[in-house]
Amino acid sequence: MERKMANRKLIRLSQLKSKLAAENLEEIDWVTFGVIVKKVTPQSANNGRTFSIWRLNDLRDLNQCVSLFLFGDVHKEHWKTDQGTV
């Protein structure tokens, strides 16, 4: 993990909104971690393609969640991922 995190900045999901407002994250090599706290049943878009929505949390502030939309190959590969997975 130390090798993977070398020269990267950890930003907690609960801090993401304030960091986006204060810093230009496009210029920083950053990572975040989240736990799937809720999964919405896969849905169909207007174009007929299926997608998933996950709500992620860092378990530090349960009121601060990030919604992650999964489309295309990412949806196909990961839609069965269990709630509670990091």
N, C-alpha and C positions, 0 to 999 in steps of 0.2 A: 504494500500500500504506500509506503514511503516513496518508493521509486515512481509509482504512478502519480503521486501528488507533488513531486518535486517541481518547483517553480510555478505551481498553480495556487490560486486563492480559493479557499472554501467559503462559499456563501450559503448560509442556511436558508431554506425555503421561507421561513418566517421573516427573514431580513431582505428577501429579494425585492419587494416593492420599494422599500426605502433606498436600497442600493441602486436600483434602476433610476430613481429620481436624482440621486446624488453623484453617480459615477457613470462614465461611458464604458459599459461592460464589454463593448465590442473590441476594446483595446486591451482587455485583460484576459489572460488564460484562466478561466474560473470553472469550478465544478460545484455541483450541489447533490444532495442525497435526499430521497424522499421515500416514504412508505405509502403504498396504495391504501388509503383509508376508505375509499368508496369507488365502486365501479358502476357505471350506468350500463344497462343492457345495450348491446350494439344496436346502432340505428342506421337507417338508410338516408343518404343525402339526396337532394333533388335530382342528381345525375344517376341515381341508382346504386352508387357505391356505398359499401358499408364502412362505418367508422365506429370507434369506441371513445369514451370519455372516462378518464380516471381523475379522481381527486387525490392529490398528494399532500402529505404533511410531514414535517420533520420531528413531530412528537414533542416539540418544545412549547409551541403555542397552538393548541388545537383549534383556535379560531382563525388561524391563518392557513388557508389551503390554496393550492395552485391547481387549476384544471389543466389537464394534458389531453389533447385531442390526438388520436392515433388514426392515420389514414394509410391507404395503399398497402405496401408490403409490410410496413411496421405493424399495422392493424392485423394483417393476416398471420404474422409470426407471433404476436404477443397478446392477442385478445383473450386468450385463456389463462393468462397470468393470474394467480390467486390474489385476492385482497389480503393485505398484510405483508406482501412481498416488498422488499427494499429495492 
